[in-house]
């Protein structure tokens, strides 16, 4: 017998099945919270892991959201990890799973969660799925609205018809959702798949598919609201980055209109955020209206990206099957400080790539920078109502429109571009609107 064989034999003699049972019984580990694993503290003693719970072991309830609620309660107000990855198949959710959440991580597995209530993610809670399925044929982690879904709204904190919101009843920080699909399922009461109107620094959606929503796949609102302590906050200012997000339609959209957008970033309140209202980066987005309209003619949709009253950076992204790929500015907003970089846009009929919208008199759209624009469709690749240019260039290396000087919003600002179809300099014409 070799030295290695003798060592293995000795180890087998030291640990016998009966001894393992005796060890568990003698340490009091069975008195631990149901669902909590035990960890060794040295020698023959163990202790329950107070920060890690198997959600499936918490309760015999079939409603996954009841199980999650009870798991948060079991943490006793402490931060921890709730592991629901062993729950699989199709399950129901009929109650707010975060009503008593503290801080921590919720892990979800290969599961289709059919919910009649919105999910509202509190501060310092990270919901992380098993993976973004990309399409309904590959399940992974899916949160899906079902007939009977209802969300009548909670001011701007969780907008009416939203399926998932960042922030639970108040301003939030580091509320995060990743690696899953959020599916409105063509349910009329579910208009917005993912919403953020209250969560700021460190809050985001990443690695998610946002499906079958007829108002917006993702809506980020900078509208001012009053918190419980009577302080005013500008919604989702400084949230992000929003990364690796797909907006899709897995089926025809029954309720879509020409106001339906893929991604909506706006300040819809009375306070115009002249200081910028920055949202930190929309990166690696695919916004597709494919399947939404009959015959995929994009007639039932609005813009892929709609930016109103916010300063944002959209990078490394693709928009397809929308009549307008990106619209910057709207009627009653000041929209300044928007940047678009490395974007490919394609449509199914004559539409517009980037529309820089001239707002109503008294408001401004300007300080817009576009670089690396690639347009693969008919119609203008760039229609700048503010600077007065309509370009059909399939590639635009650089285009920048400045801000109107003084207080006269009717003056055209300076435009600088690499396009041979643009005359550099300041215009003198009036506002098209």
C-alpha positions in Angstrom: 0.0 0.0 0.0 1.4 3.3 -1.0 1.7 6.3 1.3 -1.2 8.0 -0.5 -3.4 4.9 -0.1 -2.6 4.8 3.6 -3.5 8.4 4.1 -6.9 8.0 2.3 -7.7 4.9 4.4 -7.0 6.8 7.6 -9.3 9.6 6.6 -12.1 7.1 5.8 -11.7 5.5 9.2 -11.9 8.9 11.0 -15.3 10.0 9.4 -18.1 7.5 9.6 -21.8 8.2 8.6 -23.0 7.8 12.2 -20.4 10.2 13.5 -21.7 12.9 11.0 -25.3 12.5 12.4 -24.0 12.7 15.9 -22.0 15.8 15.1 -25.1 17.6 13.8 -27.2 16.6 16.7 -24.6 17.5 19.3 -24.0 21.1 18.0 -27.6 22.3 18.1 -27.5 23.1 14.3 -31.0 21.7 13.9 -32.3 24.5 16.0 -31.1 27.0 13.3 -33.5 29.0 11.1 -35.1 26.7 8.5 -33.3 27.2 5.2 -30.0 28.4 6.8 -26.9 26.3 6.1 -24.5 25.6 8.9 -20.8 26.5 8.9 -17.9 25.1 10.9 -16.5 27.1 13.7 -13.6 24.7 14.3 -13.3 21.2 15.8 -16.7 19.6 16.1 -18.8 22.7 16.5 -21.0 24.4 13.9 -23.2 27.5 13.8 -26.0 28.5 11.4 -25.1 30.9 8.6 -27.3 33.9 9.6 -26.8 35.8 6.3 -27.7 33.1 3.8 -31.2 31.5 3.4 -32.6 28.9 1.0 -36.0 30.5 0.2 -37.5 27.2 -0.9 -37.0 25.9 2.7 -38.7 28.8 4.4 -42.3 27.9 3.9 -44.6 25.4 2.3 -46.4 28.2 0.5 -46.6 27.8 -3.3 -46.6 31.6 -3.8 -42.9 32.5 -4.3 -43.5 36.1 -3.1 -44.8 34.9 0.2 -41.7 32.7 0.6 -39.5 35.7 -0.2 -41.4 37.8 2.3 -40.9 35.2 5.0 -37.2 34.9 4.1 -36.7 38.7 4.7 -38.4 38.3 8.0 -36.1 35.4 9.0 -33.1 37.7 8.4 -34.4 39.7 11.4 -33.6 43.1 9.9 -30.0 42.1 9.0 -28.5 42.1 5.5 -28.2 38.8 3.8 -28.5 36.6 0.7 -31.9 35.0 -0.2 -31.3 32.1 -2.5 -34.4 31.2 -4.5 -32.5 29.5 -7.3 -33.9 26.0 -6.4 -37.4 27.2 -7.1 -38.1 26.4 -10.8 -40.9 26.0 -13.3 -44.0 28.3 -13.3 -44.9 29.9 -10.0 -47.3 32.6 -8.9 -46.8 35.9 -7.1 -49.8 37.7 -5.5 -48.2 39.9 -2.9 -45.3 42.4 -2.6 -42.2 40.4 -2.0 -40.2 43.4 -0.7 -42.7 44.8 1.8 -40.4 43.9 4.7 -37.1 43.8 2.9 -34.0 45.2 4.6 -30.7 45.0 2.6 -29.2 42.2 0.6 -29.4 40.0 -2.5 -32.2 38.0 -3.9 -31.1 35.2 -6.3 -33.6 33.8 -8.8 -33.2 30.7 -10.9 -34.8 29.0 -13.9 -38.3 30.2 -13.1 -41.3 31.8 -14.7 -42.9 34.1 -12.0 -46.4 35.1 -13.0 -47.3 38.1 -11.0 -50.4 40.2 -10.4 -48.5 42.8 -8.4 -45.6 45.1 -9.2 -42.1 44.5 -7.8 -40.7 47.6 -6.0 -37.0 47.2 -5.2 -35.8 49.0 -2.0 -32.5 50.7 -1.3 -29.5 48.4 -1.1 -31.3 45.4 -2.6 -30.0 43.6 -5.6 -32.3 41.2 -7.5 -30.2 38.9 -9.7 -31.6 36.3 -12.0 -30.0 33.3 -13.6 -29.7 34.9 -17.0 -31.4 37.0 -19.6 -33.3 34.6 -21.8 -33.4 36.9 -24.9 -36.7 35.3 -26.0 -39.5 33.4 -24.3 -38.3 30.1 -25.9 -35.4 30.1 -23.4 -36.8 30.5 -20.0 -34.1 31.2 -17.4 -35.5 33.9 -15.1 -38.7 35.6 -16.2 -41.0 38.0 -14.3 -44.3 38.1 -16.2 -47.5 40.1 -15.7 -50.7 38.1 -16.0 -54.3 39.1 -16.6 -55.4 40.7 -13.3 -52.1 42.5 -12.9 -52.7 45.9 -11.2 -50.5 48.9 -10.4 -52.4 52.1 -9.9 -49.2 54.0 -9.2 -47.5 55.6 -6.2 -46.8 59.1 -7.4 -43.5 59.2 -9.4 -41.9 56.6 -7.2 -43.6 53.7 -9.0 -45.6 54.9 -11.9 -49.0 53.4 -12.7 -48.8 50.3 -15.0 -45.1 49.7 -14.2 -44.1 46.0 -13.6 -40.8 46.6 -11.8 -39.8 49.9 -10.1 -36.6 51.0 -8.4 -37.4 52.5 -5.0 -40.0 51.2 -2.5 -42.2 54.1 -1.4 -39.3 56.6 -1.0 -36.0 57.8 -2.5 -33.6 54.9 -3.0 -29.9 54.3 -3.6 -28.3 51.1 -5.0 -31.5 49.5 -6.0 -30.5 47.0 -8.7 -32.0 44.5 -11.1 -30.0 42.2 -13.4 -29.9 39.1 -15.5 -33.6 38.4 -16.1 -36.5 39.1 -18.4 -39.3 41.5 -17.3 -42.4 40.8 -19.5 -45.5 42.9 -19.6 -47.0 40.0 -21.7 -49.2 42.3 -23.7 -51.4 42.9 -20.6 -53.1 46.3 -21.0 -52.6 47.1 -17.3 -48.9 46.6 -17.7 -47.6 49.6 -19.8 -44.0 49.9 -18.6 -41.8 46.9 -18.0 -39.0 48.6 -16.0 -39.3 52.0 -14.3 -37.1 54.2 -12.2 -38.5 57.4 -10.8 -36.9 57.4 -7.3 -33.6 55.6 -7.2 -30.4 57.6 -7.7 -26.7 56.8 -7.3 -25.8 53.1 -7.8 -29.2 52.2 -9.1 -29.7 50.4 -12.4 -31.1 47.7 -14.7 -28.4 45.6 -16.3 -28.4 42.4 -18.4 -32.2 42.5 -18.7 -34.8 41.9 -21.5 -37.8 44.2 -21.3 -40.6 42.7 -23.3 -44.1 43.4 -24.6 -44.7 46.8 -23.0 -47.0 49.3 -24.8 -46.0 52.5 -23.1 -42.2 52.0 -22.7 -39.8 49.1 -22.2 -37.7 51.3 -19.8 -38.8 54.6 -18.4 -36.4 56.8 -16.3 -38.1 59.8 -14.8 -36.4 62.9 -13.4 -39.7 64.4 -12.2 -39.4 66.1 -8.8 -41.1 64.4 -5.8 -41.4 65.0 -2.1 -39.9 62.3 0.1 -41.3 61.3 3.5 -39.0 63.8 5.2 -40.5 66.6 3.0 -37.3 67.0 1.0 -37.5 67.4 -2.7 -35.7 65.0 -5.0 -35.4 64.9 -8.8 -36.4 61.3 -9.4 -33.7 59.1 -10.9 -31.1 61.8 -11.3 -27.5 60.3 -11.2 -28.8 56.8 -11.6 -27.1 54.2 -13.9 -25.3 53.1 -15.8 -28.0 51.1 -17.6 -26.1 48.4 -19.4 -26.7 45.5 -21.8 -30.5 45.9 -22.1 -32.8 44.6 -24.8 -36.2 46.0 -25.5 -38.3 43.4 -27.5 -41.7 42.2 -28.6 -42.2 38.5 -28.4 -45.7 38.9 -29.8 -47.8 41.5 -31.6 -48.5 44.5 -29.4 -52.3 44.9 -29.0 -52.1 48.3 -27.3 -49.1 50.0 -28.9 -49.7 53.5 -30.4 -47.5 56.1 -32.1 -46.6 57.3 -28.6 -45.1 53.9 -27.7 -41.4 54.2 -27.1 -38.6 51.7 -26.4 -36.7 53.8 -23.8 -38.2 57.0 -22.3 -35.9 59.4 -20.3 -37.8 62.5 -19.2 -38.6 65.2 -16.7 -42.3 65.5 -17.0 -42.7 67.9 -14.0 -42.9 71.6 -13.8 -39.3 72.0 -12.8 -36.9 72.1 -15.8 -33.6 70.7 -14.8 -31.3 73.4 -16.3 -28.5 72.1 -14.1 -28.4 69.0 -16.3 -30.4 66.3 -14.7 -27.8 63.7 -15.7 -28.5 60.0 -16.1 -25.3 58.0 -16.2 -25.1 56.2 -19.5 -27.3 53.9 -21.6 -24.8 51.5 -23.0 -25.1 48.4 -25.2 -28.9 48.6 -25.8 -30.8 46.8 -28.5 -34.2 48.4 -29.0 -36.3 46.5 -31.4 -39.9 46.9 -32.5 -39.8 43.7 -34.5 -43.1 41.8 -34.1 -44.9 44.8 -32.5 -46.8 46.0 -35.5 -48.8 44.1 -38.2 -46.4 43.3 -41.0 -43.5 44.8 -39.1 -44.1 48.2 -40.8 -43.4 50.1 -37.5 -46.6 52.1 -37.9 -47.8 51.3 -34.4 -44.7 52.7 -32.6 -43.1 56.1 -31.8 -39.4 56.5 -31.0 -36.8 53.9 -30.0 -35.2 56.4 -27.6 -37.1 59.5 -26.4 -35.1 62.0 -24.4 -37.1 64.9 -22.8 -35.6 67.3 -20.3 -32.6 65.2 -19.3 -28.8 65.0 -20.0 -27.8 61.5 -21.1 -25.2 59.5 -23.0 -26.3 56.8 -25.3 -23.5 54.5 -26.5 -22.8 51.3 -28.4 -26.4 50.7 -29.2 -28.8 49.5 -32.0 -32.4 50.6 -32.8 -34.5 48.9 -35.4 -38.2 48.8 -36.5 -39.1 52.2 -35.1 -40.2 55.1 -37.4 -37.8 57.4 -35.4 -34.8 55.8 -33.8 -33.9 58.6 -31.4 -35.8 61.8 -30.6 -34.0 64.4 -28.5 -36.3 67.1 -27.1 -40.0 67.7 -27.0 -42.6 70.5 -26.9 -42.5 71.8 -23.3 -39.0 70.9 -22.1 -35.5 72.2 -22.0 -33.4 69.3 -23.3 -29.6 70.0 -23.2 -26.4 68.0 -22.9 -27.2 64.8 -24.9 -24.5 62.7 -26.4 -24.9 59.7 -28.9 -21.8 57.6 -29.7 -21.4 54.5 -31.9 -25.0 53.8 -32.8 -26.5 51.8 -35.6 -30.1 52.5 -36.6 -32.4 50.8 -39.1 -36.1 51.1 -39.9 -38.6 49.2 -42.0 -40.0 52.2 -43.9 -39.2 55.8 -44.5 -38.4 57.3 -41.1 -35.7 59.2 -39.3 -32.5 58.2 -37.6 -31.9 61.0 -35.0 -34.5 63.7 -34.7 -33.3 66.9 -32.8 -36.7 68.4 -32.0 -37.2 72.2 -31.9 -39.4 72.8 -28.8 -42.1 75.4 -28.2 -41.1 79.0 -27.9 -39.5 79.7 -24.5 -37.8 76.3 -24.3 -34.5 75.0 -25.8 -32.9 71.9 -27.3 -29.2 72.1 -27.7 -25.7 71.1 -26.8 -26.1 67.8 -28.6 -23.1 65.8 -29.8 -23.3 62.8 -32.2 -20.4 60.7 -33.3 -20.1 57.4 -35.1 -23.6 57.3 -36.5 -24.4 54.5 -38.9 -27.8 54.6 -40.6 -29.1 51.7 -42.7 -32.5 52.7 -43.9 -34.4 55.2 -46.1 -35.2 58.7 -44.9 -32.9 61.2 -43.2 -30.2 59.8 -40.9 -30.3 63.1 -39.0 -33.0 65.7 -39.0 -31.9 68.7 -36.9 -34.9 71.0 -36.6 -32.9 73.3 -34.3 -29.8 73.7 -36.4 -31.7 73.5 -39.7 -30.1 70.4 -41.3 -31.6 67.3 -42.8 -28.9 64.8 -43.7 -29.1 61.5 -45.6 -25.5 60.5 -45.0 -25.4 56.8 -44.1 -22.3 57.5 -41.9 -21.8 60.7 -39.8 -18.5 60.8 -38.0 -19.3 63.9 -36.0 -22.2 66.4 -35.6 -22.6 68.9 -32.9 -25.3 71.6 -32.4 -24.7 74.2 -29.7 -26.9 76.3 -27.6 -28.8 79.4 -28.7 -27.1 82.6 -27.5 -28.7 85.0 -25.0 -32.3 84.6 -24.2 -33.6 84.4 -27.7 -34.6 80.7 -28.3 -35.6 81.5 -31.9 -32.0 81.9 -33.0 -30.2 78.9 -34.6 -27.2 77.8 -32.6 -23.8 77.0 -34.0 -23.4 73.7 -35.9 -20.2 71.8 -36.5 -20.0 68.6 -38.5 -17.7 66.4 -40.6 -20.6 66.0 -43.1 -20.0 67.7 -46.4 -23.7 68.6 -46.5 -23.5 70.9 -43.5 -22.2 74.5 -43.6 -20.3 75.2 -40.4 -21.3 78.2 -38.5 -24.2 79.9 -36.8 -27.6 80.1 -38.5 -30.0 83.0 -38.4 -33.4 81.5 -39.2 -36.4 81.0 -36.9 -37.7 78.0 -35.0 -39.6 75.5 -37.1 -42.3 75.3 -34.4 
